[in-house]
Amino acid sequence: MTLFGLHIIDVIVIFVYFSWVFWIGYRSMKRIKNQEDFFLGGRKFGRLIATFTMFGQGTSAENAVGATTQVKQMGISGIMLSTFSNFFYLPVYFFAAQWYRRLRVLTMSSYYELRYKSQNIAAIYSVAQAFFFIVVISIGFLTMSKTIMAITPKTVEQMTDAQKSEYSQALRLEALENTDYSVLSQAERDELAELRILKPRRFFSHFNKSTLIIGLAFIVMIYAIGGGLEAAAKTDVLQSILTLFLTVLFIPFGFAKINSTFGSEGVLGAFQTMHKVLPEMVFDVFGSPANAEMTWYLMLAFGVLTLPNVLCQANQLVVAGAAKDDKTARVSFVDGMLIKRFATVMWGLIGMIILVLFYTNNADPDMMWGLATRELLGSLGIGLAGLMVACLMSALMSTADAHMITVSGLLTDGVYKKYFPNKAEKEYVFVGRIFCCLYLIGGVAMAIFSKDFWSVFKYLMTLNFTFAAPFLMGILWRRANAKAAWATVFVSGIITVLLPLVAPAVGLNKHEALLKVNRSQELSIRYIASSFDVAECDEAILRWKEQNTRGQAEGPCPEALAEGQEFEKVIASKERAIFWDNISAEKDEQGNLVKKGDGMLKADMLLLYCIGVPLEKFAFPLLETLRYVTQFLLSFGTFIIVALLTKPQSKDGLDHFYGRLRTPSHADHEKDAQEMALTEADPNRFNDQKLFANSSWEINRWHVYDTKGVIRILFFVVMIYVALFAVVKIGG
C-alpha cells in the first residue's frame, strides 16, 4: 500500500517523528519566562546539547545532498575545499567560543552596542544578518523540496496530460543532447535550441514544490516559535543523530547495489568498482582537472582571510552563549564542527556511490540523492525511505530553528528593544515570536519566487566583510572605536555592498570596458585510464571518424586507450569575467547580440583595475585570491587607519568591557552574577592575564588548557584528512 508514492510504513515513520517534535516544542514552551529563556535556552545547555546544537545549526539538508553536486562537478577535491579551512577555523573557534559566552549578551548586535556604544550600528548589523539568514534557509527549503519530490515520483500513468506532453519533450531533448551535434539536421538543431530554452521536466512528484516548502516551514514554526531555543536545541539532539544516521545509511545499501550491478564482492570490491567506473580525476584530492583552478594559495587565502567573516555571524554567539559556562561553550562548539567535518567526508563517499549507480538516471545532481533513496531504500518497504525523509527534514529543521531564533533575537534585541525600551519581558518574547514568523515567511517566499539564489547569497556574504573588522578588532584592540567602525561600514559597504547592487540597475553591466575576461591556461595531468576514460576516448574516436568522412575533422585522430593504461589529459581553463559572475549575450531591438555582465559587479576588482593592476593577464585563482585580499584590506585597513587617527573610547568603559571578557562564566547564575559584581567593582582584576601588559592589544596568555585544546583540535583535523585520503585510496 502506498501513499503519495511512499510505502505506508514510510508515512507512519514520518508521522511518528513529527509527533515527537511537536511534543518537545509544547513542553519547552511552558518553561519560557523571559528573553534569556526564549533566545538562549536559559544559558543552561550542557556539553551534549550544546555540541549537537552547534552541529545542527551548521548542518542542513543541502550539506549532505550538495556533496553529490560537489563530487560530480569537482571530484573529491570538492570535499577537500569543505575541510581545508579547519586548520585555521577550528583553533580560532576554540578561543572565540569563550568570547561569545563571556560577553553575556543576548545577541551579537548587543556586542556592537556594548563595545561601541552605538544603537545604530547594532541595528544595521541586525537587519543585514536577518537578510543573510533568510537567504540561507531559503536555499535549504529549495534543496529539501527537490529531494522529497525525487523520492515521491509519479508514474507515467499518474501524470496529467500536460505533464505527459512535457515528459515527452524531455525525452526528446535527452535524445538530441546525446546525439553528436554535427550529424543533426538543421530542423533537429532548431528543435534542440528550442527545447533547451523550454527546459521541459522529465520528473513529476505527487507533491508541489511550494506546498512542500510551506509545510516544512509550518512544522518549524509550530515547535520552535513556541519553545524557543530550548525546543530547537532538544530537537537538534535527535535531529543531529538522525542526520548522522542518514550519513551512514546509504553506504551498506550502496555497496550492495554496486556489487550486484557490477559483479564485485565485499567492501573492497565496491571500492575497486568505483575506481574502474569513475574517471580517476574524481579521486584527486588536489589538482583535479575538474577543479584545477583551485590552487593552494587560493585555498589559503580563503581559509585565512574569510575567517573574520565567519566569526561575526550572529548564530555563532547564540550557540556558544547558550552553554552553561565558557569551557562547555569552547569544547562543544569545536566538537560540533568536528563531527560535521567527519560527516562531510562520508557525504563525499556517498556522492561517489550515487554517481556510480545513478549518474545516467538524472541530469540534476540535486535530485540524485532522492533517486537513490527511492531505488535503494524505498523498494524494501520497511520504513527506511520514510526514515531518510525524516533525516533530511531534521537536518533542515535543525538549521532553520537555530537560525530562526538567531534572527528573532537580533531584530528584537537589536532593533525593537532599542527603539521601544523598558517594556515587559512577555512583550519582548511575543515580539520575538512575531519576528520568527516573519523570518520563515521571508525564507519561504524567497525559496518559491527567487530565480537566482546563489548570486544573492554570494552578495550577502560580502555583508560580513563590512562587520568583520569592527567585531574582531573590537575584541583584540583597545584603540578600536565607534568612528573606525562607522568608517568601515561606510567604505566597505559602498565597495562590497552598494556598488555591486546599483551597477547592473544603471546599465553598467553592458559597458564595454567592464566586459573584460582573464587569460585561459592549460594544465597537463597524467592518469591511469578507467573504464570511463576508455569509453570517453572511444566516443571521441567515433566522433572524429564521422567528422572526417565529411571533411570536418580537426587535428589527428585520438589514440585508443586500454583500461589501466597511463595517459595524459590536457585541460584548458575557461576565460572568466573579471568584473562580473559571468558574461552572457542578448538580442537588442535590431536583432544584434549584445554582451552583458551577469550577477553583481565585483567593485573590488574594478578598484584594482583603476589603480593599474593588469587583471587580464592573471589566471582565475589569482584573481579570486586578489578579491579576498582586497576585501580584507579594505575592511581592516580602513578600520585601523581611522582608529589611529581618532581618539579611543573612554578608559573606564573599555576597562569594564575587557574585564567582562576575562571573567570566567559559571553555570550557577548567582555565582556568575557575584563574579561580575566583583569585576564591575575592579575591572582590572584579571589584567595579569594580558600577554602584552603595557600595550593596547588585549590578547590573553595561553594556559595549559588552551594548549591541550589546540593540540586536540589539530589531532582530529589530521584524522579528518586521513579519513578523506582513505576514502579515495582504498581499492585504487
N, C-alpha and C positions, 0 to 999 in steps of 0.2 A: 504493500500500500504506500502510495506516495502523495505528497502534498507540496505544491509549488516546485516540483522537480526533486524534492528531498524525500528520503525514506521517512516514515512516520516516527521511527526511533530517533532519527536525527532531529526532528522537530521537537520531540519530548526533551532531549538533552538541552537544546537551546532554551526551551521554556523553563526548565529547572534552574538553569544558570541565571537567567534574568530575574526569576523569583527571589533567588538568594541575594542578588544585588539590591533589589528594592527593599528587602528586609534590613540590610545593612544601613541603607540610607535613612530608613524610618527610625531605627534605634539610635543612630548618631544625631538625628535632628532633635531628639528630646534632651540632649545634653548641651545644646548651644545656648550660652547665656550672654556672651559678649563677642566683640570683634576678634579677639585673640582666639577664642574657641572656633569661630567660623573660618577665619582666614589662615590660622596656623595650628589648628587642632589642639589648642591649649598649651603648645610647646612641651608636649609630653611624650613624643614618639621615641621608642627605644630603637636599638640597632636594627632589629628585623624589619619593623615597619618603615623606618627611615631609609634603609637600603632599598627595599622594594618600591618605595615611593620615588626614589631617585631613578631607579631602573625603569619604572613605569612611565614617569613623565618624560623620560628621554627616549622611549621606545614606542613606536606606533606601528600600525599595520603596514605603512609604506616602507618601513625599515626592512622587514622580512620580505615582503613582496618585491620591493625595489632591488633586493640583492640579485634577483634573476635578471633584471634590466642591466645592472652593473656588469654582471658576468657576461651577458650577451654582447654588450657594447664594448667592454674594455677587458674582458677576461678576468682572471682572479686578481689582476693588478687593481681593478676597481675596488675590491675589498681591502687591498693594501692601503688605498687612499683613506679609507674609513678608519684605519687603525694607526696610521703613521703618526698622527698628531698626538697620540697618547704619551709619547716620550716627553712632550712639552706640556700637555694639558694636565695630566693626572697629578704630577708632583705639585703643580701650582694650585690645583683644586684642593689638595690636602691642606694648604695654608688658607686659601680663600674661604673654605667652609667655616673655618674658625672666625674669620672676619664677619661673615654673614650672621653667625649665631651671636657673637658678642656685641654686634650693633644693637640688638634688642629692639628692632623696629618691626612694624607690620609688613612693610613692602619696601622695594628698592627705591621707590620715589621718596620715601621718608629719609633715606640716606642722603639724597641730594639736598633736601631741606635741612637736615641736621648738620651736614658738613658745610654747606654754602649759605645757609640762612636765606634761602630763596624759594618761596612757594611757587613762583612761575617756572623755574627750571624743573621742579618736581612735577608740575602739571604737564609741561611739554613732554617730558620723558614718559609720563603715564600714558598719554594719548598715542605717542609714537609706538610704544611697546604693545598697546592694545591692538593697533592695526597689524603689527608684526605677527602676533599670535593668532589673529583671525585668519591670516593667510596660511599659517602653519596648519591649523586644524582643518581648513577647507581642503588642503591637499590630502590630508588623512581621510576625510569624508569621501573624496572622489576615489582614492585608491581602494578603500574598503568596499564601496558600492560596486566597482568594476569586478572585484574578486568574487563577491557574493553572486553577482549576476552570472559569472562564469560557472559557478557551482550549481546554479539553478536554471539550466537551459531549457528552452522549448525544443521539442522535436519539430521536424518539418511539417508534420500533420497538425501540430498545435499552433502553427503560425497563422496570422491573418493573411488575407490576400495581398495586402500591401507589403507585409513582411516577406512573403514568399517571392514577390517580384524583386524586392531589394536583395534577397538572398541569392536569387538567380544572377542578378547583376554582379554580386560579389564573387560568385564562382567564375563568371566570365572575366572579371578583372584579374583574378588569380591566374586563370589560364593564359591570358595575354601577357601578364607580368612574367610568367615562367617561359615564355617563348622568346627566342632570340629576336631582338627588335629589328635586326637587319632583314629578316625574312618576312616581316609583316607587310601586308598590302597597305596602301595609303588609307583605305577605308578603315582597316583594323587599327592603324596608328591613330587616326582621328577618334575612333571609338575608345582606345586606351586613354588618350588625353582627356576625353570627356568623363570617363569613369574615374580617373584619378581625381578630378575636380569634385565629382559627386561623392566619392568615398563611401560606397554602399557597404552596409554591415552584413556580415555573414552570420553573426551570432545574435540571438534574441533571448531574453530572460523572461521568466514568469514575473519578475519584479521590475518596476520602473525605477530608474536611477534617482529621480527626485524623491519618490516615495521612500526609498531606502534611506537616503541621506536624512530626510526629515524624521523618519522613525528612529534612527540611531541617535540623532540629537535629542529627541524627546526622552529617550531612555536615560541619557546622561543628565538631562535637565531634572528628571524626577529625583534621582538618588543623590546627586551632588549638590544641587541647589538647596535641598532640604538639610543635608547633613554636613555641608561644608567640607573642609579639608580632611576632617577625621573620617568621614564616609569615603572620600576619594582615596585616602591612604589605606584604609582597611580593605577596600575592594581591590586596590592595587596589589596587595599581597597575593590574593588568589589570581588576579589577572596577570601578574608577572609570572607566577608559577605556570599558568596556562600558556603564556607566551613562550616560556622555555620548553614546555611540553610540545608546543607547536614546532619548535626548532628541531627536536629530535624525532618527532612522529613520522615525518616523511622519510627519514633515512632508511630504516629497515624495509619499508614497503617499496621505496625507490630502488634499493639494491636488488630486492627480489624481482621487481619488474625488469630491471636491466638484465639480470641473469637469465630470466625466462625468455626475454626477447632476443638476446644475442648469444645465448648458449654458454655463458660463463658460469662459474660456480663460486660461492662464498664472497666474503667482503673483498678479498684481494682480487678476485675475478671481476667484480664490479668496477673497481678502480682501474684495472687493466683495460677494461672495455671503454671507460671514459677516455683514456689516452689513445685508444685506437680510433674511436669515433670522432672525437673533437679535435680540431686543429691544435697543434702544440702551443701556439701563441696564447691560447686560453689559459695555459698553466704558467705563463711567465709572470712571476711576481713583480719583477722590474722590467721595464723596457719592452712591453708587449707592443707589437705594431699597431694593434687596435688602440693603444694608449701611449704611443711612442712619444707624444709631446709632453708627457707628464715627467719632467726631469727632476733630478734630486734637488736642484736649487729652487724650483717652483714649489715642490712639496715642503722644503724647509721654510720658505717664505710664508706659505700658507699656515704651517704649523706654529710659527713664532709670531708673525705679525697679526694674525687674526685672533690670537688668544685673548687680548683685552676685550674684543667684541663679545666673546662668549661670557667672560666674567661679568659684564654689565647687563646680561639678560636677566629680566625680572624674576623668572622662575627659579633661578639658582638660589636666590635668598629665601624664597618660600620653602624650598625643600630642606635646606640646611637650618633655616630659622625655626622649623617645627620640631627639630630634635631636642631631646630633654637637656642636653648640655653640649659644650663645644667639642669634646672628644667624640661623643656619639655622632655629631654632625660631620666631623672630619673623616672618620672611618667609614661610616655608612655612605657618605657622598661618593667617596672613591670606590667602594665596593660595588655600588650600583652601576658605576660606569665600567668597571672591570667585567662585571657579568655581561653587560651589553656587548663589550668588545669580543668576549669569547663567543657569545651568541652570533656575532657578525661573521666570524669565521665559519660557523656551522651553516649560516644562511648562504655563504658562498658555495659550500659543498652542495647544499640543496639546489642552488641555482644551476650548478653543473649537472646534477642528476636530471633536473627538469629539462635542460637543454638537450641532453642525450635522448630523452624519451619523447619530448613533445615539441621540439623546435619547429618541425614542419607542420604542426597542427594549427598554429595560430601565430599571426604576424605581430600581434600586440603583446609585448612581454608582460605588461601589467595583468593580462588575462591568463597567463600561463600557469600561475600558481593556482588559480581557481580550477583550470582544466585538470591539472594534476590531482587536485583534491577530489574532483568528481570521478576521475578514472581510477585512481589508486585506492581511495578510501570509501567513496560513495557506493561503489559496486558491492562492497562487503555487507552492507545493510545492518551494521551493528552499532551505529551511532557515532562512528569516527568522523564522518563528514560533518555532522552536527557539532561535534566537539571542536573540529577545526574552525567552523564558522564562529563558535563561541570564543575560541582562542584569538582569532583575528579581530573580532569585535572588542574583546577585552583589551587587546593591545592598543586599539584606537581609543577606547574609552578611558584607559588609564592615563593616556596623554591628555585627552580632552578635558577630563575633570580637573587635573592638576593645573593645566593652563587656564581653564575657566576661572578657578579660584584665584589664580595669579592676576588675571586681568581685572576681575571683580575687585580685588584688594587694591590694585593700582588706581582704578577710577574712583573707588570710594574714598580711600585714604589720601590719594594724590590730587584729586580734583574736588569731589563733592565736599569732603570734610574740610578742605582748606577754605572754601567759599561759604560753607554752611557749618560753622564750628559750634561746639557746645550743645550738640543735640544728644538725645538719649541713645544708649548703646543699641536698643532694639531698632531704632530708626536706621542706624548705620548698617546693621545686619540686614534689615529689609532692603535698603538701597543696594547693598552688595548682591542680594539675590536678584534684584532687577537687572543689575549690570551682568550677572551671569546669563540671564535670558537674552539680553541684547548681544552678548558675545556669541552665543550659539546661533542666534538668528543671523548675525553677520557672517559667521562661518558657513552656514547652510546656503545663504544667498550667493556667496562667492563661489561655493562649490557647484551650484546649479547653473549660474549665469556666466561666470568668468570663462573666457576662452584662452587666456594666456597666463596661467598661474606662475610659471617659472620666471618669466621676466619681472613680474610683480614681486615675487619672492626675493629674487636677487637684488631688486631695487630696495626692498625694505631691509635687507641685510646691511646695506650701507648706512642705515639709520644708526646702527650700533657704533660705527666709527665716530659718529657725532658725539656720543656719550661715553665712549670708552676711556678717553684721556681724563675727563673730569672724574670718572669713577676711580681708576687705578691710581692716578696721581694724588687724588684726594686721600687715599689710604696711605700712600707711601711718603708724601712730601708736604711739610708744613707750609711751604710757600704757596701751595695751591689756594686760589681764592675765587670768589664769585665772578670777578671781571674776566679772569682767564677762562672760566667755564663758559661764560656768555660768548666770549670771542671765539671759542672753539665751536660752540653750537652754531654761531653765525657763519664762520668761514667754512667749516666742514659741511655745514648744512647746505650752503649755496652750491659748493662744488660737487658733493656726493648725493644731494637730495633734490634741490630745487632745479638746477640746470638740466639734469637728466630728464626730469619730468616736463619741463617747459619746452625744451629744444624740439621735440617732434611736433608739439602742438603749434609751433610758429613756423613749421616748414623747413627747419634746418636739416631734417633727415634727407632732403633732396639736394642739399648744397654740394656741388661737385667736389669742393676741397675737403669735405668731410666723408667722402666715399672711398678713401684710400684703403688699400689692403697691404698686408705684410708679405714678405717673400715666402715661397714654398721651400721645403727642404726634403731631401731624400735620405732614407735610412735603409741600410742593408743588414739583414739578420739571417743567420743560418739556423735551420731547423732539421729535425728528423721527420720525414713525411708520415702522416697518419692516413687512415683510410679516407678521411675527409679531404685531406690535401690531394690525394690521388684522384678522387672523384672530381674535385675542383679543377685539377690540371687536365683531366680527360675532357671535361666540358669545354675548357679553353681551347684545346686542340681541335675539337669538333667544330667550335665556332670559327676558328681560324680557317679551317678547310672549307667551310661553307662560304665564308667571305672570299677566300682565294679563288673559288670557282667563278665568282662574279667580278674578279679583279679588284676587290676592295680590301684585301688583307694588308695589314701594316706590319712590317718587320718580319723576322723569321718565325717559323712555326715553333711553338713552345715544345720543349723536350718532355717526353713522357716520364712520369715518376713511378717508382715502386715503393710499396709500403716499407718503412724502415730506412729508406734512402735519405742521405743528407742532401739538402738543397738550400739555395739562397733565395730569400724573399726580399724584394725591394719595395719599400713603402714610401710613397710621396705624400707629404702632408698637404692639406688643402690651404689655399690662401684664406686668410681670415680678415674680417673687417676690423680696422683699428679703433674706430670711434663708436661702433655700434655692435649689437649682438650678432647681427647678420646683415647681408646686403641682398635685397631681392629686387624685382622689377615689376612694374605695372604699366598698362597702356594708358596713354593720355587721350584727349579728345580726338586727336588726329590719327590714333591707332599706333603711335610710336611707343616703343618700350622706354620707360624712364626708370632709372635706378633709384632706389631709396634705401635708407638705413632702417633696419627693424629693431624694435626694442627701445631701450633707453640710451641716451647719449653718455658715453664714457668721458665725462668732463675732465677727469684727472688726466686722461691720455691727451686730451686737447691742450691742457695746460703744459704738458711736457713738450708737445709739438711746437707750441708757440715760443718756447724758450730755446728751440733749436735742436731737440733730440731727434735723430733720424729714425723714426719709428718704422718706416717702410723696410728698413734693412734688417730688422730684428725678427727672429722666429717667434712663434706663438708663446712658448714657455717664458721667454724673456719679457715679452710684452705683459703677460699676466703677472710675472714677478714684479715688474715695474709698477703695475697698478697697486699691488699690495703695499709696496714701499712708499709710493706717493700718498696713498690714503693714510698710511700710518704717520708719515712725516707731517702731512697737513694737520692732522688732529693733534698729535703730541707736540709738534714744533710750534704751532700756534699757541697751545696751552702754556708751554714752558716760557716762550718769549714774553707773552703778556704777563705771566705771573712774576717774572723777574723785573719787569718794568713798572709794576704797580705794587701798592702796599699789601702786605699779608693781612689776614684776618686777625682779630683780637687774640692776644695770647691766652687770655682766660678761656675763651670759647674753644680754642684749639687744645688746650691742656685737658679740658673736660672730654672732648671728643676722643683724643688718643688714650686718655685714662680709661674710658669705656672700652676701647678696643683691646686694652691689656688686662681688663678684669675678667677672670675666668667665669663662665656662666655655670650655674648649678641647676640640677634637676629640681631641687626644693626651691619653690618660688620665693618663700620667705627668706631663706638664706641668701638667695640671689639678690633680693631687694636690700638686704643688710650689707652685702658686699658693695653694691652700687652706692649705697649711702656713704660708706667709707671712702669710696672713690670721689664722690661729689665733694666730700669734706677735704680730701687731699688727692687731687687728680694726678699728682706726680709720684704717687707711692710705688708705682711699678717701673719708674724710669730707669732702674738699674738693668732692665731687660733690653734697653736700646743697644744696638750694635755700634752705632756711631754716636757717642754720648753728647757731643757738643755740636752736632750738625742738625740741619733741618730735615734730614732723611729719617723717617720713622720706620726703621727696619729692625725687627727683633732678633736677638741672638737665637741660634739653634740650640735646642736641648736634645738630650738622648732620645726622647720620644719622637722628636722631629726626624732625627737621623734614621731611626729604626723604621719610621713610617715611609720615608722616601725609598729606603733600600727595599722594603716590602713591595712597594708600588712597582719599582723598576724590575724586580724579580718576576712579578706577574705579567708585566708588559712583555718581557722576554719570552715568557711561556706562551703568550698570545701569538707571537711570531713563530715560535716553534710549532704550535698547532697549525698555523697557516701554511708553513712550509711542508709539514707532514701531509696535509690535505693534497697538496699539488705534487708531491714526490712519490707517494705510495702508488705502486703499480706502473710507474713511468719507466 
